[in-house]
Amino acid sequence: PMATTPQAPLPQSAGVLWGMLECVYARGVGTSALTLEQKCVSWEVGGRAPPLTLGLKTQPNLFAGLVPDADMRSGIAERHLRLSDNPGGHGHSLWLTRLSDFPVLVNGSLMSSTEGPIDDGAEISLCSGGGKLETLVTFRLRLREDAELEEAARATGAR
C-alpha cells in the first residue's frame, strides 16, 4: 500500500547520499553486455540537489539505447516519473511520483496511486500503456553513501 503525503525531510548521516537507477531489463536488449554509462542514471539525493525526473526528455540517449525501437519507445513518457527525498522516510528510501498515465510497476506490482515511498533495492518497471501490459524497461534503485556510487555517478553524468 502506498503511504500518505510526506511531511519531514529524509534523515541523512554525514556522507552524501547517491542514488542510482540501473537497468536490469530492457525489452530486446541484453543489459548484461552494457556499460554503466549505457544503462544507469545516477544523481545526488537530498539537500539542495534537485529530484531526478526520469523520461525521454531528460534521458533521451539512455532510452534510445535501452529501447532502440522507436514505436516501443513511445510507451515511455517525456517525464515518466520523479524520485525525490522521502520526507518522513526511515533509512534509505525515496518518494516515487508517477508523472504520466503510463503504467509503472514497483517490485512487479502495479502502482495503485500516483505516488508513494520506494526503498533501496526496489525494482521500477516502465510499461506500455496499451491494452496488454508490457514491460519496456526495469531499473533497480540503489541508494548509498559510498564512493562506489559517487564514482558511478560521475561516470554516468550525474547532475
N, C-alpha and C positions, 0 to 999 in steps of 0.2 A: 504494500500500500504506500502511496505517495504521502509525504508529510505536508503539513500546512505551510503557509508563508513563513520564511525565515525571519529571525529577529536580531541575532547578535553576530559579530564577526567570527571568522574561523580562528580558533586558537592556534598560535604558531610558536614554536620554540625558536631558539636563537638563529638557526640557519634559514636560508632562503628556501621556500617550498617551490619545487618544479613539478610541472605536470607534463605528461607525455601521452599522446594517443598513438598507439602502434597498431597498424593494420594487420590483423591476423587472418583475415579472409577478404578476398576481392573476387567477385564473380568473373571467371575466365582468366585470372592472372594468378600465377604461383607466387605467393608473397614471400616464401622462404628464400627465393633467389634475389629478392630486392634488398637494397641497402637501406639503412635507417633513413637516409635523406629521401629515398623514394617512397617510404611507407609510414613515416612518422610526422607528427606535428608536436612540437614542444613549446612550452611557454612558462613564464614565471607566474606564480599564483599569489594573489593577495596583495596587501599593501596598496601601492599606487598603480600596480600592474593592471592593465585592462583585462576583462574576461576574454576567453577565447570564443570566437564565433567560427563555427565550422560550416563550410559550404563551398559551392562552386565559385562564388565571388571572392572569398578570402583565400582559398587554396586551389586555384584553377589548375596548376601544374600537378599537384598531388592527385587530384581526382582524374585528370586526363591520363595519368599513368596507371592508376588503380582500376579505372573503368574506361578502357580505351574506346569502347563502342558508344558513340555519341547518343544514340537512341536510348540505350540503357542509362547513360549518364544523366539524361533528362529527368530521371527519377530522384535526382539529388537537387535540392533547392539551392538557390544562391546563398541563402542564410538558413541552414538546416537546423542547427541547434547552437546553444551557448552554454559554456561551462564557466561558472563563477564561484567565488567564495561561498561556502555553505554556512551562512550565519546560523549560529546555534548548533553547528555540527560538532561531533566529537571525533578527535583523531584526524585521520586523513580522509576527508570526504569533500565533495564539491556539490554545487547546486546545478542541476541539469534543467535547461529550459528548451523545449521544442519550439522552434520559431516558424515551422512550416506545417502544412497539412499532411505531409508525407509521414507514413508510419515510422516509428522508432521503437526498436526492441532494446530492453535492458536485461542482460543475462537471459536472453531468449523469450522474455515476456513483453507483450505489447505495453507501452506506457499507457496507463489508464487516465492520466491527466497531462496537462501541458508542462508541468514542472515537478521537481522533487529532488531529494538527495541522491547522490551516487557515490559509492565507496571505491577506494583504491582497489584495483584488480577487476572491477566490473567490465563487462563487455557491452558495447553500444553498437547496435546494428542499424544502418540506414536502409530502408526498404522502399521498393517501388510502390506507388500508390494505386496501382491498377486493381482489378477485381481479384487477382491472386497475389498474395503477399510473397514477394521475392526479395531476399536479402541481397543487396548490391555490395556492401562493404561492412565489415565488422572491425571495430577498434577496441583494443584493451586499454583501459585507463591505468596509468601508473603515476603515483604521487610520491615524491621522495625529497629528502633534504640532503642529498649527497652529490658528490662530484660526478658520478656516473651520468645522472640525468642532466646535470649542468653542461657536461661535455656534449651529450646528445642534443641538448637544446641549441648549443652553438652550431653543431653540425647541421641541424635541420632548420636553421634560420629563425629561431625564436625572436619574438619582438621584445 
